[in-house]
Amino acid sequence: MKNRPYLFNTLLLAATLVLSVAAGAVYIPPGTLAKIVLAPFPALGIVPDWPESFATILWQVRLPHTVLMTITGMALAGSGAAYQGVFRNPLADPYLIGVASGAGLGAVLVLAVDWPQTWLGLYTVPVAAFLGGVLTVAIVYALARVGQSVPTTTLILAGVAVGSFAVSLTSFLMLRSDQELRRAIAWLLGGGSLTGWDPVVAVLPEVVIGLGVLLASGHPLNVMQFGEEQAVQLGLPVNRAKLLIILAATLTTAAAVAFSGIIGFIGLIVPHVVRMVWGPDYKQLIPLSILGGGTALLLADLLARVSIAPQVLPVGIVTSLVGAPFFLWILRRAKAEAFW
């Protein structure tokens, strides 16, 4: 399958989707899943022979949650690959320039207030998280700008500083709040707190637009790997391309984080694995990372749902338990290559 990466990753994602929808506190056999999905078509003549609760679980709980996790994984991995290309650093991920910290601050800011349990009240958290992530990156970009250029090193340093400040404010708000602390912690650990199709409908347009821009950025990212000066000599408007890619990756990440919470390391692990297996060409790396991100987060979410069933473990804990050792391995490998 190494010679057919798109086919392999698509089939793997499809199999993981089926497994994610089937598994859980109530197991639904794949054959029954297929019949439930095809039952609305009268021409097929499918006779319902399954419990009515199966259809309710599938359409109202499992399928929307699975689709949301797939979209989130795709967004994080696609953005991670783009950030690694822009910064020319395999250790970069979607949270490097403050997206997660800003989103967390925005979410906790509204969670500290006892909002009414209405449609508008429930959606204040993802909206605030989205605005917090985008605003934080805007501040970071403005601070890092030097004349008409934005040096990568300055951008990373500004992201770390502003992100640390946002984390400190988040911790302060959580210490001062005694009403929504548990809900805030659950959101920060990832996994999504809203159910049904509304979060999917809300997040899909932003992710589609952002990933669409990133998919079209393969050539500029390849040129940037030669260095900014060489890229300018090759005719690439580096600053414009860098700004467009960062904005698209930030939009994608902020939208996904807003509805799914803080989920780390997917944007770091998946692009790195894809690069090792199928090479560094960003025309291929971006789409394969998007497919692989959906698969990776679905597998992590599945493990989070079945490991301590009937309780559900926040998926951010699972990705951190796997991602932290992987990050240390990448760091050690990079040090070894630099030494030799």
C-alpha positions in Angstrom: 0.0 0.0 0.0 3.0 2.3 0.1 2.6 2.9 -3.6 -1.1 3.7 -3.2 -1.1 6.0 -0.2 -4.5 7.6 -0.9 -6.3 4.3 -1.3 -4.7 2.9 1.8 -5.5 5.9 4.0 -9.0 6.2 2.6 -9.8 2.5 3.3 -8.2 2.8 6.8 -10.3 5.8 7.6 -13.5 4.1 6.3 -12.8 1.0 8.5 -12.1 3.2 11.5 -15.4 5.1 10.9 -17.4 1.9 10.9 -15.6 0.6 14.1 -16.2 3.9 15.8 -19.9 3.9 15.1 -20.3 0.3 16.0 -18.4 0.2 19.3 -19.4 1.6 22.6 -21.5 0.8 25.7 -24.1 -0.7 23.3 -22.4 -2.7 20.5 -24.1 -2.4 17.0 -22.9 -5.1 14.6 -21.6 -3.7 11.2 -24.3 -5.6 9.3 -27.0 -4.0 11.4 -25.4 -0.6 10.9 -25.5 -1.1 7.1 -29.2 -2.1 7.3 -30.1 0.9 9.5 -28.3 3.3 7.1 -30.0 1.8 4.0 -33.4 1.3 5.5 -34.7 4.8 4.4 -34.6 3.6 0.8 -37.8 1.7 0.2 -36.6 0.2 -3.1 -34.1 -2.0 -1.1 -36.9 -3.6 0.8 -35.1 -3.8 4.1 -37.3 -5.0 7.0 -36.4 -3.5 10.4 -35.3 -6.3 12.6 -33.2 -4.4 15.1 -34.2 -2.7 18.4 -35.5 0.9 17.9 -32.8 2.2 20.3 -30.1 1.1 17.8 -31.4 3.7 15.2 -31.6 6.4 17.9 -28.1 5.7 19.1 -26.7 5.7 15.6 -28.4 8.8 14.2 -28.5 11.0 17.2 -25.4 10.0 19.2 -22.7 7.9 17.6 -22.7 9.1 14.0 -22.6 12.9 14.7 -19.9 12.4 17.4 -17.9 10.2 15.0 -18.2 12.8 12.2 -17.2 15.6 14.6 -14.1 13.7 15.7 -13.2 12.9 12.1 -13.4 16.6 11.1 -11.4 17.6 14.2 -8.7 15.1 13.5 -8.5 16.2 9.9 -8.3 19.9 10.9 -5.6 19.4 13.5 -3.4 17.1 11.3 -3.8 19.3 8.2 -3.0 22.4 10.1 -0.1 20.7 11.8 1.5 19.7 8.5 1.1 23.3 7.3 2.6 24.8 10.4 5.6 22.4 10.1 6.1 23.5 6.5 5.8 27.3 7.3 8.2 27.1 10.3 10.4 24.4 8.7 10.3 22.6 12.0 9.0 19.0 12.5 8.2 19.8 16.1 5.7 22.5 15.2 2.0 21.9 15.8 -1.3 23.9 15.6 -0.8 25.2 19.1 2.6 26.6 18.6 1.5 30.2 18.1 -1.2 30.4 20.7 -4.4 28.9 19.1 -5.1 26.4 21.9 -4.2 28.9 24.7 -6.4 31.6 23.3 -9.2 29.2 22.7 -8.9 27.9 26.2 -9.0 31.4 27.7 -12.1 32.3 25.7 -13.9 29.2 26.7 -13.1 29.4 30.4 -14.0 33.1 30.3 -17.6 32.3 29.5 -17.7 29.1 31.6 -16.9 31.3 34.6 -20.4 32.9 34.0 -23.6 31.0 34.8 -25.0 31.2 31.3 -28.7 30.0 30.8 -29.2 26.5 29.4 -30.6 27.7 26.1 -29.4 27.3 22.6 -27.6 30.6 22.7 -26.2 30.0 26.2 -24.8 26.6 25.2 -23.1 28.0 22.1 -21.3 30.8 23.9 -18.4 28.4 24.8 -17.4 27.3 21.2 -18.0 30.8 19.9 -15.8 32.3 22.7 -13.2 29.6 22.1 -13.1 30.4 18.4 -12.8 34.1 18.9 -10.1 33.6 21.6 -8.0 31.4 19.3 -8.2 33.8 16.3 -7.6 36.9 18.4 -4.6 35.4 20.1 -3.0 34.5 16.8 -3.7 38.0 15.5 -1.9 39.5 18.5 1.0 37.1 18.1 1.3 38.0 14.4 1.2 41.7 15.1 3.9 41.4 17.8 6.1 39.3 15.6 6.0 41.6 12.5 9.2 43.4 11.8 8.7 45.9 9.0 7.2 44.1 6.1 8.3 40.6 7.2 7.5 38.2 9.9 10.6 36.2 10.9 9.7 32.6 11.9 11.8 32.7 15.1 10.1 35.9 16.2 6.7 34.4 15.5 7.4 31.3 17.5 8.8 33.3 20.5 5.8 35.7 20.4 3.5 32.7 20.3 5.1 31.1 23.3 5.0 34.3 25.3 1.4 35.2 24.5 0.3 31.6 24.9 1.9 31.5 28.4 0.1 34.7 29.3 -3.2 33.2 28.1 -2.6 30.1 30.2 -1.9 32.1 33.3 -5.2 34.1 32.8 -7.0 30.8 32.3 -5.7 29.3 35.5 -6.6 32.5 37.4 -10.2 32.4 36.1 -10.5 28.7 37.1 -9.2 29.4 40.6 -11.7 32.2 41.0 -14.7 30.3 39.6 -16.6 27.8 41.8 -19.5 27.1 39.5 -18.3 25.8 36.2 -14.9 24.5 37.1 -15.7 20.8 36.4 -17.1 21.7 33.0 -14.1 23.9 32.2 -11.7 21.1 33.0 -13.7 18.7 30.9 -13.6 21.1 27.9 -9.8 21.7 28.3 -9.2 17.9 28.3 -11.0 17.6 25.0 -13.6 15.3 23.5 -16.5 17.7 22.9 -19.4 18.5 25.2 -22.1 19.2 22.7 -24.1 16.4 21.1 -26.1 16.0 17.9 -25.6 17.4 14.4 -25.5 21.1 15.4 -21.7 21.2 16.2 -21.0 19.4 12.9 -23.0 21.9 10.9 -21.4 24.8 12.7 -17.7 23.6 12.3 -17.9 22.2 8.8 -17.8 25.4 6.7 -14.7 26.9 8.5 -12.8 23.6 8.3 -13.7 23.1 4.6 -12.5 26.6 3.7 -9.3 26.3 5.8 -8.4 22.9 4.6 -9.2 23.9 1.0 -6.6 26.7 1.2 -4.1 24.3 2.8 -4.6 21.7 0.1 -3.8 24.4 -2.5 -0.7 25.4 -0.7 1.5 22.4 -1.4 3.7 24.1 -4.0 4.4 27.2 -1.8 5.2 25.0 1.1 7.6 23.0 -1.0 9.4 26.2 -2.2 9.6 27.5 1.4 11.7 24.5 2.4 14.6 26.0 0.5 14.6 29.0 2.9 12.9 32.3 2.6 15.6 34.1 0.6 15.8 31.3 -1.9 12.0 31.2 -2.1 11.9 34.9 -2.9 14.5 34.4 -5.7 12.3 31.6 -7.1 9.4 34.1 -7.4 7.3 33.2 -4.4 5.8 36.1 -2.4 6.9 34.6 0.9 5.2 37.0 3.3 1.9 36.8 1.5 2.0 33.0 1.2 3.0 32.6 4.9 0.2 34.9 6.1 -2.4 33.1 4.0 -1.3 29.6 5.2 -1.1 30.7 8.8 -4.6 32.3 8.6 -6.0 29.1 7.0 -4.4 26.8 9.5 -5.5 29.0 12.4 -9.1 29.2 11.2 -9.2 25.5 10.8 -7.7 24.7 14.2 -9.8 27.3 16.1 -13.0 26.0 14.6 -12.2 22.4 15.5 -11.0 23.3 19.0 -14.0 25.4 19.6 -16.4 22.4 19.5 -14.1 19.6 20.5 -11.9 21.1 23.2 -8.2 21.0 23.6 -6.8 17.9 21.9 -3.0 17.8 21.7 -0.4 16.0 19.6 -2.6 14.9 16.6 -1.1 17.8 14.6 2.4 16.8 15.6 2.3 13.0 15.3 0.3 12.4 12.1 2.3 14.7 9.7 5.5 13.3 11.1 4.4 9.7 10.5 3.2 10.6 7.0 6.5 12.3 6.2 8.5 9.2 7.3 6.3 6.8 5.3 5.4 8.7 2.1 8.0 11.5 1.9 8.2 15.3 2.5 6.4 16.5 -0.7 3.7 18.9 0.7 1.4 18.3 -2.3 1.0 14.8 -0.9 1.8 15.4 2.7 -1.1 17.8 3.3 -3.9 15.5 2.0 -2.5 12.4 3.5 -2.1 14.1 6.9 -5.8 15.1 6.6 -6.9 11.5 6.0 -4.5 10.2 8.7 -5.6 12.8 11.2 -9.2 11.7 11.0 -8.2 8.0 11.5 -5.8 8.8 14.4 -8.3 10.8 16.4 -11.1 8.3 15.8 -8.9 5.5 17.2 -8.0 7.7 20.2 -11.6 8.6 20.7 -12.6 4.9 20.5 -10.0 4.0 23.1 -11.3 6.8 25.3 -14.9 5.5 25.1 -14.2 1.8 25.7 -11.2 1.8 28.1 -13.2 2.6 31.3 -16.7 2.0 29.9 -19.5 2.9 30.7 -17.5 6.1 31.7 -15.9 8.1 28.9 -12.3 9.2 29.2 -11.5 12.7 27.7 -9.9 12.0 24.4 -7.3 14.7 25.1 -5.8 12.5 27.8 -5.4 9.6 25.4 -3.7 11.7 22.7 -1.4 13.2 25.4 -0.4 9.8 26.8 0.6 8.6 23.3 1.8 11.9 22.0 4.2 13.0 24.8 6.5 10.0 24.4 6.4 10.4 20.6 7.3 14.0 20.9 10.3 13.1 23.1 11.3 10.5 20.5 11.2 13.1 17.7 13.2 15.5 19.9 15.9 12.8 20.6 16.0 11.9 16.9 16.5 15.5 15.9 19.3 16.0 18.4 21.0 12.9 17.1 20.8 14.0 13.5 22.1 17.5 14.5 25.0 15.9 16.4 26.1 13.7 13.5 
